[in-house]
Amino acid sequence: MTFVQRAVARLWRLGLRLKFVLFQRHRHDRQVREEIGGLSIQILPGVFNPTLFRVTPVFLEWLTEGLVPAGSRVLDVGTGSGVLAIAAASAGALVVAVDSNPAAVDCARINAGTNGVDDRVEIRLGDLFEPVTGEKFDLVLCNPPYFPGQPTTPLETAFRAGDFGRRFARDLGDHLAESGRALVVLSSLGDEPAFLTAFADAGLEVEILRRRNLVSEIATLFEVYSPSDGSRSR
Ligand SMILES: C[S@@+](CC[C@H](N)C(=O)[O-])C[C@H]1O[C@@H](n2cnc3c(N)ncnc32)[C@H](O)[C@@H]1O
């Protein structure tokens, strides 16, 4: 990334923060009903609202393009309102979804129920892979907190990465089944290099699967897998 690109990203982040504080924070303070990717969902107070950011809708769209094989075992790390987990279950997967925010767990359970997939989505409370100790998955989905910095409030854990990327990368390999892979979405406004360094440090292979220019930011879907695995499916 050049100096100019870094400066532009910093300015966009500042603008986004201002927009969030002025116009969007209240939509995280009370219960709201939202529509996204053909799903009708409720957002409980303190839970990441996926309609206020541009990356989740794009990730949802990509997931409907055959990236989730029917019958696959899927883990959604940092499920928030549960939208990615619900989309994967709707594609025929068996899903475990994890979030460290108790309000997100309640929210995702409600949304899995109202969208008719609660028989295929199990939602668990906990930190990263701790709730799935000893379990392996064909596909791990993650729209992580990707802005740099340490979270200082529960809601900020949805945005500020802290050491999320390093710990996610360190433990991912233990939870991938044979030929398993992770699909991780990142934004050019976030700290992409820190995540990519964490994957490399953990000895993981990374390929770009999809990329979308959203004008104010670029969303990229990375496929992450252990190098011992053979060819990937697209
Ligand atoms: C950017 S939001 C994404 C939510 C949802 N997957 C989506 O795409 O709309 C990140 C989510 O990760 C959760 N999270 C942050 N740190 C976590 C951790 N250490 N373990 C589990 N979940 C975490 C947050 O609570 C938040 O719900």
The ligand as an ORCA input file, in Angstrom:
! r2SCAN-3c Opt
* xyz 0 1
  C     -17.850     -7.488     11.924
  S     -18.919     -8.338     13.014
  C     -19.573     -9.551     11.875
  C     -20.931    -10.086     12.273
  C     -21.583    -10.992     11.209
  N     -20.784    -12.176     10.952
  C     -21.815    -10.228      9.917
  O     -21.131    -10.491      8.908
  O     -22.695     -9.353      9.889
  C     -17.770     -9.286     14.010
  C     -18.418    -10.169     15.067
  O     -17.358    -10.888     15.744
  C     -17.675    -10.975     17.126
  N     -16.397    -11.181     17.848
  C     -15.418    -10.272     18.088
  N     -14.409    -10.852     18.770
  C     -14.767    -12.168     18.960
  C     -14.135    -13.276     19.580
  N     -12.922    -13.163     20.146
  N     -14.763    -14.467     19.595
  C     -15.994    -14.595     18.996
  N     -16.646    -13.585     18.414
  C     -16.034    -12.375     18.367
  C     -18.354     -9.659     17.442
  O     -19.129     -9.740     18.610
  C     -19.188     -9.443     16.172
  O     -20.466    -10.007     16.304
*
